[in-house]
Each structure stands twice: as C-alpha cells, then as structure tokens.
Amino acid sequence: MEKVKKISVTGEGDILSPFNYIKRIFEFRNVLPFLANLSGALVALIILGFLLTLGAKSLEFAKNAGVANILRTTWNPIAEEFGGLPFIATTVLVSIIALGISVPFTLSVSIFIAEWKRKNMFFDVFNTALDLLSAIPSVVYGFWALFVLTPFIRILQLKLGYPPYGVGVLTAALVLAIMIIPFSVGISREVLKLVSSDIKEAGFSLGATEFEVTRVVTLPLAKQGIIAGFILALGRALGETMAVTMVIGNFNAFPKNLFSPSNTIASLIANQFNEAWGNHQSALILLGFLLFLITLIINLLGGVILRGAKHEL
Amino acid sequence: MKKIITLIMISLAGTLYAQGVELTGAGATFPYPLYSKMFDVYYQTTGVKVNYQAIGSGGGIQQLIAKTVDFAGSDAPMTLQEEEKAGGEVLHIPTCLGAVVITYNLKGNPPLKMTPDVIADIYLGVIKYWNDPRIKKLNPDVNLPKLVITPVYRSDASGTTFVFTDYLSKSDIKWREKMGTGKSLNWPVGIGGKGNPGVAGVIQQLEGSIGYVELAYAKQNNLPVAAIRNKAGKFIMPETKSISEAANVKIPSHTKVSITDSDNPNGYPISSFTWIIVYKDLSYLKERRKAEELFKLLWWVTHEGQQYTESLDYASLPNTLTTVIEENLKKLTFESSTVWKK
C-alpha cells in the first residue's frame, strides 16, 4: 500500500530528489501511455502523409493534363492519352462479380462453422484449412489460376463460341472470389457466434429444428454483421493486384463481355509503374489515389455497419 | 552472442579490406544476366566491385540524371526530353546486342516465315486467322489451320516492346501512323502478359497465339521462333551471328542508333543495341581514381568482356564497331582533362 501511494509524480507531500523524480517519469507504467498515444498518432500521421503525397502527385496531373482527362476511355501513353475510365469500371465490375460468386459459399460455410459445428476431426481440419486459405500469398493464387483455372475457362469459352483466351474478367473474378471467402467468413462466423444462445434455445423449446432456428432466429439477427463482412471483403477485392494481373489479360479497354480481357487499376499500376515518367506516372498515381478513396469509403461503410451490428446483438 | 560479435567483426574487417573503388550502375533488366557475369569476372581479375541494379531502363536513366549512380544501363536511347534534363553531354556506349523474336503456338510448331507487314497486321487485328492467304503465301509448305490468332504483348512497359514497335514503325507505314514506337502502347487486340515469362506463359498454354520475347528467353525455354524477312528480302533466323551482322553497318560516331530493320543482307531485322550511358564529363564521380576505373571497366566490357556474350545468348559487338567505341571512350574527361592516357 505504502508503495502505491508514492507512484504519483506530482502527488502532494511526495518529496523526491531530482534523480528520483526523473526516474519516476521514465518508469515503464508512466511511459507506456505516452508510447501508446505516440504509436496511435503515428498511424494517423502515416495515413495523412500517404494521402498528402498521393494527392500532391495527383494534383500534378490535374495541373499538367487536366483532371477530366482521367475520365476518358483511351489509354495510350505514347500519345499522352491517359483515360482511366475502363480501369475504374473493370475494377468495380470484377470485384462485384467476385463478391456475388462468394456470397452463397460464405453464407453456407459460416453457418456450418458457427451453428452446426460438431466436435470431430473433420470440423477442425476444415476450420484450419479455411484460415490457411487467407494465408496463401496472392501470387500463388494467380499462379494456380493461370495453370489450373484457365484451361477450364477455355473449354467453357469454346463451348459458348467465344475466343478461347482462358484469361479475362470472369477468370479474375473467380480467383478473387476464392481469395475473399476466408475474409468474409472470418467476420460473419464471429457475428453468428455472437447471437445469444438464450434466443436460440427459446426457438428450440418451441419445437423448431436446427435449420429453422438458423433461418428464422440466427440469420435475421446477424444479418447486418454479415453484410458488413461482405462489404469489407469487397474492399479487399478492389485492391487485389498480383493474382488479378496474372489472369485478367491486361487489355487496356472496357471488357466487351464476361470473357474479354481487361485491366483493373491495381494491375495497370503494377504493370506500368516501373517505366512510367512525367504525366504517365502522375496519371497512374491519380488512379491509385482514386482506388484508395474508393477502398477507404467502402471500408468505412463496412466498419460503421459492423459496429451497429455488434451494438445490436 | 560472442559468436555474433565475432561474425560482425569479421565481416566488418572484410569490407574494410576490400574497400577499393566501387562502381554502381542501374537500369535495363535485359542485359542483367550478362552484366552479372561480366562484373563478376571483372571483380575476380581486377578487384573492382561493380554493383548493377536491374530496375528498368527508364529508372536507370533517371538515377543517372540524379547522379545517384555512376552509369545507367538502357535498352532504349535517351529521349530528347531526357537529354535536356540531363543538362550535360552523355555518351551511349553499346555493350552487346540482343534481339526480339517472334514465337508462336501451333500444332507441331512448324517453322514459320514472317514479314513485317504481316506481323503488323496481326497485331492490328487485320489478319485474324492462321490460314489467312498472306500467311499461307509466305509458308506454302505448312498446313495452317483455320484458327484464331491471339496476339500476345508485354503488358508492362518494357524495352522489348520498344524494340519491337521501333522495328514495325520503320518497316510498316500503317504501323507508324496508327501505333508508333514506345514502351507501352494502346494495343487494339490481343492479351497482355507481364514480363517475358508472362508472354511465354500465355503462348505455351494457348494454341493459335503469337508473341514477341527476347531471344535469350526464347532459347533458354526452347520456344519456336519465326524467320523474319529483312530489308534485303532474305528470311533470317535470329542467331547470335545474324544479330551481330545487323550491327555490321555504317554506325554514326555517337553510337546512339537504332539498328532495327538493318540494311545488312545477313542481319536479323529486329536486333538492337543495349547501352551503358555515362556523362561525357565524369566529374560527377568526384574522384579521378573512380573515373579511371569506370573508363577501364567500359573498355574491358567492350573488348575482353565480349567473350562472355555468346554463352549467355547475347550477340557480341561487331569488330567494325570497336574503333568507334574506342574513339568515344577516349573522349571521357574528368575535370576538363581526358581520363584516357597513352
């Protein structure tokens, strides 16, 4: 007790020698809050600095070429034409298709894990495998898609009478869907677990089956959180670079159909940044800035919905 | 802990011991395997260490202009804009030759012959099928299928694309007007692959595709390559010999020239130099000793160093060029006196 009283540096009646005074200041428990605040501020500063650099470089483009030029449709660095509209459109298109493909899988997987789990080997293996999916590097997904997925797409394209490229918007969306499933499952299974067991048991006591409880009780309650998971997964899909670059075909124009090659903002930047100078470079940075803004807005939206959901449960 | 300290001490002592002159360069990725070999041999024989970072031609030039490196490597000559920015006279020293080859995927991979107008029209989307009469006329012995041609290009900005489009711009008027020369273009048809492996990967998987890669890459991966009709009307296969021949023409003294579409009847038409670029006034190196070492290195690379080209699938500089390069190297100065001494 005696010791605790002496903690306060400025405490009244606490007479300290200058040496001890300084020693107190640097005691770990006094320094810790300061360090914590500093790291917090640092993160905010880094993001701010990031925005400023991107913004400044983007302004360069606005000044030299006019910001409206980025909203044109032709990308031709030789002629100094930097129309980024096809890339913005494809980025959004590919991500939304990927999300659409992933929804049924995410829902069934997270219900399986959170609601109908059984204590057995299979379940543990399944759960771990799912977590491992999110640890696979993007380039490995891309590699797999290029060598395993594209031959199947090619067969499909031949059957439907499209040129058998194998790569294109659909291929990219498929590999993206697989990549974001562990991400959205991670959120929705936690939200599903949050649904209080009292309510569920009430359902059972009324004679509802397991399926009915999930459908009528758990899902409606967890709906908001699951949607937030999807939105955050969408944010992830928008910025995915390597895997998409490998299978989207890198064709700098609007896709004509689901099978056409196209290009997303992220893969365009990955492709061209190393040899881009002047307006070419600032156009790429401006596109990167736009992507950053889109992702930021979507992540904020997801965060708000998720917070609301947790509050409700 | 003690072990670690000892290790650090040893490595520190090592670096102190080796602290002679060290040269740094940055730039083109294309000659990187050759430069690695050359600079390694150079280090073994002279003790002078040369660091080369393969960051891309454009990056190398920017770093040279910023004077953060001693020399730049580039597959494309400096543009007027870049030379203006450089602010002083620069020298383009050719170090070896490379070539861009046309590769394809057809059943059985028959040997093919191509002309610049056919290649251009394939990449413009005018020729759509392999059994097009214009391809058939060039290859009467080959049974060409009615199969869609998928042109494959480099999706990343690259010197390979620059050389390929420079060639087509010179040899095909339609290409020059519609597409032009550059490191990344607005391709009207086809699909893009990232880097040589990306292009080759698509081609190996997709029957009916055609693309362009560096010769060294095609050779090391046993890709089929087409013979191209040169200016003299001869069909030439890309071999280190025919590529060297392409440079065996009258070269202006500044050696900053494109040799695609060469006049030499035995030359492969899509050949190109790769250069090391330095300022003519080497005062930016700060020390005279360093300027002398750079001079010696460039001399070695363009003379003794040439023996390492063939084994790595690069073509060596033709003998006729050596005197031109020597004259240029002798022009290098350090604080207004020539670096070269008799």
Interface residues (C-beta under 8 A of the other chain):
Chain A: T74 W75 N76 P77 I78 A79 E81 L146 F147 T150 P151 R154 P163 P164 Y165 G166 V167 T245 M246 G249 N250 F251 N252 P261 N263 A270 N271 Q272 N274 E275 A276 W277 G278
Chain B: I55 G56 S57 G58 G59 Q62 Q81 V148 T150 S155 D156 A157 S158 M179 G180 T181 G182 K183 S184 L185 N186 W187 G190 I191 G192 G193 K194 G198 G201 V202 Q205 L206
